[in-house]
Amino acid sequence: MMEIVAEFPRAKGALPASRRNVPLIPADSVAGRALVVVVAIMTFLACLTAGAALLVTKASQEWRSDVLREVTIQVKPLANDDVETLVAKAVKVASRAPGVASARPYSKTDSERLLEPWLGAGIDLSLLPVPRIIVVQMKESSAENLAGLREALARDAPEASLDDNRVWATRLGVMARAIVALAVSLFALVIVALATAIGFATRGAMAGSKDIVEILHFVGASDAFIAKEFQTHFRRLGLRGAAIGVSAGFAFFLTASALSAWWAHSPGGDEIAAMFGAFSLDGAGYAALAAVGAAVSLLTGYLSRSIVLKDLQKLQ
């Protein structure tokens, strides 16, 4: 903490030679501890929103990659057609098409099982021309490969039709971008709330040290010197609060990752894994959370300095 007689630019003569340690801002006060708590909470919320945005972005990329690499072929037989022959021919044509990694047909039992949610179980579908599905894995999800596959089916297996999943990939992308935009909006609101709390705390500290600040100002201390004292004090408080908030964010995502791995084989866990992957951040994700904490600490000091400089200008 500064001393009143510390060295600073003097414009109106020398200061008294006494060296009393009079802190400009109390090192430990109720208001300071309260600000640390507020900064910790806000930093934790900012880490949650940032981590959620990273998880959704990563999951969306994996969704779209999987959807675009996998296409389906429907074989729609007529009443007197040999379904197995048509399916075998479609599989052979698809396997030879450029860019195709594999083609796997659904069996008759698998195809009928797909209709159970709508038709119910135990229904004899042998007399109905139930379409057969062939799942095709593409090496690359390029439009040229899909066009070549579509042309090959139209030429050599007209009973089969290709279903492009790009529409679903587009919808997944739109949904993911909407979620990320919501997370960014929440992050911005957290920062605004944090800036407001810092502003109140800084003005409260200036009001508590009003007499000392005015004396320093009028005896010749530069505005930059006084503002630096406030900046150092509040940056230290911000660093403490940000460290607590980031640590809580790390603990949250590490715990969530462990729980998701534990729930991996449960029905709910499968759905969570499908939505968020393993619900775990990689090294870059944790680095991003640490960057959020560093930014909060710097923001706390910067806002404090700006507010003090603005208020000191009114004393001119």
N, C-alpha and C positions, 0 to 999 in steps of 0.2 A: 504494500500500500504506500502511496506517495507521502512525502513529507511536505509540509507547507513551504518550507524553505528549499525545496528541491530546485535544481537548476531549471530555469525556463527563460525564454526571451524576455528581457526587461526593457520597457520603453520609458519608464518613469522613475528611474533611479534604483539604487540598491535596496534590497529588502532587509529587515532586521536580522541580526546575526543569530537569533535564538534558533534552536533545532528541536522544537517540540514535535513529536510524532503525532500529528493530528490527521487521521485518515479522511480523505475527501469523501469517500463512500465507505460505509461500514463493511468490513470483509465478510461478516456473517450476521445476517439479520433475518427477521421473519419474512420480509418481502423478498429477499434473495432466495431463501429456501423455497418459497412459494413459486417463484419464477422457475427454479430448477425443476420443480414438479410439473409445472405447465409445459415447459420445453420437453421434458421426458415424455409426457403423454402425447404431445403433438408430434414429436419425432417418431414415436411408436406407431401412431396412426399413419403418418406419412410412409413409414416402412411397409406397413400392411398394404396400403394402396399401391405403392410401387411394386412390391412383391407380387401382388395379385395381377397387376398389369403384365408383369414379366411371365407369370405362369400361363395366363390366358394366351398371350402372344405365342409362346413356345408351343402350347397345346394346339392352337389354331394352325400353326405351320405343320405340325405332325398330322392333324386331321386332314388338311387339304392335300398334303403329300400322299397320304394313304388313299384318300378318295380318288385323286387323279391317277394314281398308279393302278387302280383296280377298276375295271369296267365289267359289265355283265352282258351276256348274250342270251336272248330268249329264243328258244326253238318252239314254234307254235304249230304243232301237227294238225292235220285234218283228220276226219273220222277214220279213214282207212289207211293212214300212213303208219309206217313202222318207225315208232319214235326212237328206238335205240339206234337204228341206222342213221336217222337224221342227226341225232346228237353226236354220234361218232364222226360223221362227215363234217359237222360244224366245228368240232374239236380239232380235227385234222387241218381244216382250213385256217382256223385261228392260230394254231401252233406254228404254221408256216409263215404267217404274216410278219412283216418286219417290225421289230420293236417289241414283240411279245415274248415274255419270259416263260409263262406257263399258262395252260388252259385246263381247268378242272371242272368237270360236269357234276351237277347235283344228281344223285340217284332219284329214282321214282319215290322212294320213301321220304327222302329229304324234301323233295318238291311238295309232296302232300303234307308234310309236317309244317311247311311254311303257310299253308292255308288253314291250319287248325284254329288260329285265333279268330278267323272270320266264319268258318264253316263248322267248327267244333270237331272234337275227336271221335274216332270210330266210324266215320262216314266212308263208304266205299266209293272211291273216285275212279275206279277202273274203267267205267263207261264214259267218262268225261275226258275231253282232250286237254288235259292239264299241261300248261307250258312247262318246259324244262329249262333250267337255268345253268349257264356255264359261266364260271368266274374266271376272268382273264386278268393275269398280272402283267402289267406293262413294264418294260425296262426303263422307259422314260415317258413322261406324260406329255408328249408333244402332239400337236394337232396333226402333223404329217403322219405319224404312226397310226393315229385313230382313223384318219382318212383312208390310209392304205388298208387297214383291217376292215373298215366298212365296205370298201370297194371289193375286197376279196370275198366277203360274205355275200354281197349282192350278186356277184358273178357265179360263185361255186356252191353257195348254200342259201338260196333265196328264202328258204323257210325260217331262217334265223335273222334276227334283228339286233342291232347293237344299241345298248343304252349308255349314253355318255353321262358321266357323273359331274361334269363341269358346272352344271346348274347348282347342284348341292354344294360344291366347293365354293362357288360364289356366295351362296347364302351363309355358309360357315364363316367366310371371310367378313361379310357384313356384320354378322353377329359378334365376331371377335373384335372388330373395330369399334362397335358400339360399346362393348364392355370396357375396352381400353379407354375410350373417350370419357366414359363415366368415371373410371379410376383417375384419369388426369384431372377431371373437374373436382373430384373429392380432394385430390392432392393440392390443387390450387386453393381450395377453401381452407384446408389445414394451414397452409402457409400464410394466408390472409389472417386467420385467427391468431397464429403465432406472432405475426408482425404487430397485430393490435395489442397483444399482451406485452410484447417488448416495449412498445410505445408507452403504455401506461406505466410500466415498471421504471423506464428511464425518466419520465417526467416526475414520477414519485420520488426517485432518488435525487433529482435536481431540486425538487421542492424541499426535501429534507436537508440538503446541503446548500441551500440558497445563499446563506450568509457567507459561507466560505467561498463559494463560486464567485459571488459579487466582489469580495475582497481581492481574490486572485485576479479577477478581470480588471479591476480598476487600478491595481498596483502595477500592472503591466504584463501579466501572464497572457500569452497568446491564446486565441480561441482553439487552435490546433492542439496546444498542450493540454488544456482542460478536457477537450473532447477525447483526447487519447486516453486519459485516465478513465473516463466512463467506458470507452470502447474496450480497454483491457479488462475492466471489471466485469462487464456484461458478456464479453466473449468467453471469459473464464466460466461464468455461470452457464452460458450456452453450451460450452464444451462438456460440462458435467451432466447437464440434462440430456444432451444429444447422446453421450456415451451410454447413459442408462436406457434411453429409448432404443438405440440401435442394438444394445445387448438383449433387450426384451424382444426385439424383432428377430434377432438371430435365434433366440430360444424358441420363439413361436414356430418358425419355419422348420427348425430342426425337430421339434416335437411333432409337428404335422407330418413331416416326412417319415418319422418313425411309426406314427400311428397309421399312415396310409399303407406302409409296408406290412404292418400287422393285420390291417383289414383287407389286404389284397385279395383274399380268397372268399370274402363274404359278398353277398349280393350288393349291399350298399357300397362296399369298397370297390367292386368292379365298376360301378357307375361313377364313383369319384375318380377312379383311375382313368376312365374314358374321358372325363371332362377336363381334369387337371394333370393327367399323367401320373407321375409318382408324387405329386404335390411337394416337390423339393426343388430348391434353387441350386444352380450350379455355382462354380466359383465366381463367374461374372455377376451372377445375381446377388451374391453376398457382397461383392465389391460395390455394386450399385447401392446397397443398403448402407454400407460404410460411407459412400460418397454423399448420401442423403444426410447422414449425421454431420459430416464435415461442412456441408453447405449450410446446415442449420446453425452451427457454431459461428461460421463466418457471417451469416446473415444477422445473427444477434448482435455481434460487435459493430457491423456496418450500420445497422439501423440506429443503434444507440449513438454512434458518433454523428450520424446525420441529424438526429433530433437535437442533440446538444449544440451542434454548430448553428442550427436554425434558431434555437432559443437564445443563444449568446448574441446573435446579431441584433436581437431586440434591445440589448443593453447598451448598444452604441449611442 
